[in-house]
Amino acid sequence: MELGQDALPRIAIVGAGLSGLLLAHGLQKNGFRVTVFEEERYLGENSPEWTLLVHWALPTFRKMLPDHILENIEPAYADPFYPFDQEEESIPFYDGTTGEVAFLATAAIRRWSKTRLRQACLQDLDVIWGKAVVGMQMDDDGPVTLLFHDGQTASADLVIGADGSNSKIRRLLVGEPAGKSMPSDYVLASGIVNYGSAEQGRAFRAPHPLCAASIIPQGVVVIAIQNVLDPRDPATYTFQIARVWRGRESFCTGAEAIAKAKASIPSGAPLNEPFRSAIALIPDNATFIINQLPYWVTVPWDSKGGRVTLIGDAAHSLVPSRGQGLNHALADIDEVINQLLRVKKKETSVQDALRLYEQEVYPRGQKAVLESLEDYDALLKVNHAIDSRQASQGFAK
């Protein structure tokens, strides 16, 4: 596909998650024409709320967004009132069998509400909702036509799949079953909880005001602030409570998921406070899910002559062991934009730009996915957790 001398590629991004939205902003800031197509009919239809960390890719995050969004980004913080006035945070990881801090993971971090950050990032973008991709068509040389479930189509010179861990675009490029995400050996129980008590709000935030974790042989418990409506009233604090353990479970939600999360910690198993109570006191009406954590190890994909590529979880689906997922997505975004800017400057073709991006992301993505699996395995060896990458490298790349 050769573009006219002064033409820039029309870009379609599939997926309005954070990877897709941040890429769209970064491209738009640099003069590219971008449309985002999202399977959900509205924000959060099929995407549960959780919190997430940006750390080593924080400079890239700031580079992607326009100034007026960055200047008003505080409501998207997990705690909109938290004073980020220090260079680094030291996040405690407890040995849950003794109650002692096993190690501190130190980094410059920001913790976000996924839904509120997506909401902020939707500004100024052309996002078309309710568009599930079912196929692609293209000639030997020419634009890509996306086929949607509703029979409609859209064409673009470049399609970028940012459609998550079980990406349809990836499966179209790699084929089935090779492009399908795999179930890991780890179960995640996660939900958003307001305990309705100032005493409990204070207790569950006491280990660290942003997040903290406790490790026992039966897995990990994480307490993370998700929202603070009134900093003076701990009864308003809302938490993301996450429980990870080795095993197999079918997807479930609500009271069933809460019951399984509580049952995953046997009554005689050691677990220090407040982590034990944070699980035991989850109210039955909390929004909770259980699923088998998926992963996909990066392999080269058919980019259709430099017309289709992947970023984020579509390119490398990590399990969330060291909060690396969005940071690697930001690394993808930075590299894609840097390469496409060379196209804008007429230094190279779209095909060669995408080839260089993919040469960088293939080994980095594969390494990141495999390390994320190794990191959970190492972290669950409580007596040797101090030897884990989480202890030695924290949230570093």
Order of alpha helices (4+ residues) and beta strands (2+ residues): beta-alpha-beta-beta-alpha-alpha-beta-beta-beta-alpha-beta-beta-beta-beta-beta-alpha-beta-alpha-beta-beta-beta-beta-alpha-alpha-beta-beta-alpha-alpha-alpha
